[in-house]
Amino acid sequence: MKYRILGMALALCVAGGTGEILAQGSAAAAEHARKGIAFAKKKDYEKAVEEFGSAIKADPKAVRHYINRGQAYKASSKWAEAAEDFGKVIELEPKNATGYAERGKVRVSLKEFDAAIEDLDKAIEIDEDDVDVYRFRAFAHLSKSDFDKAIEDYTVAIDKKPKDIEPLRRRAYAYTAKGDQEKAREDLEAILKLKPKDEEAAKRLKAMKEPEPGETASPAPAAGAEPAP
């Protein structure tokens, strides 16, 4: 009986000590995270990464620190490092939609479109209300010349956020590339209703109405390192 009591007492001491260490670690992590966010707001991403890294060391199981550092890496175009941090989020929390969504966006930037689509599919499976995920997945499909799937995703984004002109602009590109000039024209006209002074939409619409001899409407844009879904 004494052995069992001693054993229980020892267990309580260890648990209490561990809890105190975790509390201290969380407090230190929170302070580093606060500093990291302050640096990120100033666009000093190198220092932000350092602070978020210190937060991770102090509290390595907290996914928010990996998300923060991943965002700082992404803002400084360090795509591989960002993908690794968002992958860690997924490892720690397999049902975390943000991890899949952000890694998917990074993979679009890396032009890893198939892998990006897999991640974005998973993000939508977990959280179907994130409009940006549809936009990035649409852009990945557009970059693969899968115009029907791109149009489908841009349509969802438009339905969820009807006053946002960018999905309309990209869907117009997809329709143009597909050869559906009438649908492209409708989207460009819709943009001008929302933003009458949109020069790009006006220029493209004019080109469609008054093409130069031997020319057609502008094709869909090529994917770049900086995605613009």
N, C-alpha and C positions, 0 to 999 in steps of 0.2 A: 504493500500500500504506500509506504514512504517513497518507494522508487517511482511509483506512478505519479504521486504528488510532485516530486522533484522534477519528473519529466514534464509535467504540465506547466510548472513554474518556469522551467527553462524555455519551453515553447513560447510562453507568454512574453518572456524577456526578449527573445529573438524577434518575435512578431512586433513587439513595441519598438525595438531598436530599428527594425527595418522600416516601420511606418514613419519614424522620425526622419530617417535618412531620405525616404521618398518625399516627405513633405519639404525637406530642405532642398532636395533636387528640383522639385516642382517650382519652388519659389525662385530659385536661381534661374531655372529655365524660363519662367515668366518674365524675369527681368531682361534676360538676353533677347527674348522674343520681342519685348517692348522696344528695345534698342534697335533690333533688326528692322522692325516695322518703320521706325523713325528714319533709319537710313534709306530704306526702300522708298519712302515718300519723297526723299531728297534725290532719288535716283542714284544713290551711291550703292550700287548693287554688290560690289565687292565686299564692302564692310557689312552689308546686310547678310550676305552669305556667311561671313565669319560669325556673326552673332547668332544666326539661326543654327549654325553648326555647333556652337557652344550650348544652345538650348537643347539640341539633340543629345549631346553628351550628358547633360544634366538630367534629361528625362527622355530616354531613348524609345519609350513605348508610346509617346504622344504623337499621333499622326499629324497634328496641326503644324508641328515644327518642320516636318518633311514637306508638307504642302507649301509652307511659307518659303522654305529654301528653294524648293522646286520652282516656285513662281519667280524668285529672284534670279535663279539660273536662266529661266525662260526669258525674262526681261532683258538679260544680257546676252541672249542668243546662244547660251551654252546648252544646246538641245540634249546632248547625251547625258549630261549631269542631271538635267531636269527630269529626263525620262527615268533615270535611276531612282531619284527621290520619289517620284510618283509611283514607281514600281514598289518601293518600300511601303508606301501607304496601302497599296493593294495587299501586300504580304501581311501587314499588321491587321488590316480590316478588309477582308475579301468582298464585303458588301458595300464598300465605300464608293459611291458613284463618282465623287470628285477625283479619286485616284485614277479611275479608268478614263474619265472625261479629259483630265489634264494630260495624261500620258498619250491619249489619242490625238489631242491637239498638237503635242510636241512631235508625234510621229508624222503628222501631216507636214510639219515644217521640215522634217528629215526626208520627206518624200517617200516614206514607208507607208504607202497608202493602204495596202491590204491589212497590215498590222494595225494601222490607225482605225480602219473600219471595224476590226474585231473589238478593239477597246471601246469605240464609240457605241457599237451595238450593245455591249455589256452595260455601259453607262445608261443608255436609254432603257434597257431592261430593268435597271434598278430605279431610275428616276426619269420618267418620260416627259417631265415638264421643263427640262432645261433646254431653252431655245438654241443656245450656242452650240450644243452638241449636234443638233440637227444640221446647223449651218456648216459646221466643220465636216460632218460626215458627207453632206451634199458636195462640199468642195473636193473631198477625197474621191467621190464618185465622178465628179466633173473632170478631175485630173486624169482619171482612168478612161475618160470618154464614155462613161456609162451615163448617158444623158437622162434616160428615163428615171433612174434611181435618184440622180441629182435633183431633177425637177420635183420628184415626189417629196424629198426631204426639204427642199426650199419651200414647197407649198405648205408643209406642216409648220415651218418657221413663220411663214407669212400669216397663217391662220392664228398662230399663237401670239404674234406680235404684229398686227396689221399696219401699224404706223412706222415700222422700221423699213426704210427703203432699200437697205443692202440686200436682203434676200430677194427682193423684186429685181434688183439690178443683176444679181447672179443668175436668177432664173431666166431673165432675158437673154443672158449669154448662152445658157444651156439650150434654150429654144432656138436661138440663132444657129448654134453649132449643129443642132439636130435638123435644121432646115425648115423649122416652123416659124416663118417670118411674121405671120399674123399674131401668134401668141407672144412673140418677142415684142412686137409693136404695142400690144395691149399692156404689157408690163412697163414698158418705157413711158407710155402715156399715164399709167397709174403713178409712176414716180413723179412725173411733172405735176400731177394733181396734188400730191403730198408736199412737193418741193418745187414750185414753179421755176426757180432760178437754177435748177440743177443742170450745169453746163454739159456734163458728160451724157446724161440722158437725152438732152435736147440735140446734141451733136449726133448721137447715134440714130435718133429718130429721123433727123433731117437726112442723114446718109441713106437711111432705108427708103425714104420717100423720094429723094433726089440723088440716086447713085450716079457716080461718074461712069462714063462709057466703059463697059467691060469689067466693072467692079461690082462686088456684092457687099452686103452688110459686113461689119467687122466680125471676125470669128471670136470664139470663146477665148479668154485669156489663158496663157500657160501658167501652170502652177509655179510659184516662186518660193524662196526660202521663208519669206514672211507671208503666211496664209492670210487671205482676205475673203473669208467665206461670206 
